[in-house]
Amino acid sequence: MGTVIPRKRSDGSTGYQAQLLIKRAGKIVHREGRTFDRKQAASAWHEKREKELTKPGALERLAAPDPSLAAVIDRYTDESIKKIGRTKAQVLRAIKGYDIANKTCSEITSADVISFANQLVARYCERPAQSECRIRPRR
């Protein structure tokens, strides 16, 4: 169940907040909301999201634990339909050796990805302060 509420923004324009609330046995089990510029978009999102959450197992998947990147990599290699090549397997194993692999997937931000990329460059460049590096772009 949910509603679409018009709200005034600080710049004077109107935004439409779609709120979705699901109760089981009188207790709230899930709540989410999103703001849109148009009422039609808010209503469409609300209806679509409500249908998604009424499917069997949808609420259980939301409550599932948040895995680490290393666990996701392991799951990918275990459940991959096609055989993973040697290079891809080696790269995935290497990623698991960095700090980013210990973070949960929901915690990983763009700053973490940039930090990871900088760690890779620092590892493979003799002198990171110089522009000369052993990593060469593909031609």
Number of C-alpha atoms within 10 A of each C-alpha: 11 16 15 20 14 17 13 10 10 7 6 8 9 15 18 22 21 23 19 18 14 17 11 8 6 7 8 10 12 14 12 12 15 13 18 17 13 13 18 12 14 24 20 12 18 23 15 11 13 16 11 12 16 11 9 9 9 12 15 10 10 11 10 8 9 14 13 18 21 22 17 15 17 15 11 13 17 11 10 10 8 7 10 13 8 9 9 11 13 11 10 16 15 11 16 16 11 13 14 20 19 15 16 16 16 10 12 15 11 9 9 14 12 11 14 17 12 13 14 13 16 14 11 13 16 12 13 13 9 8 8 11 14 11 9 7 5 4 3
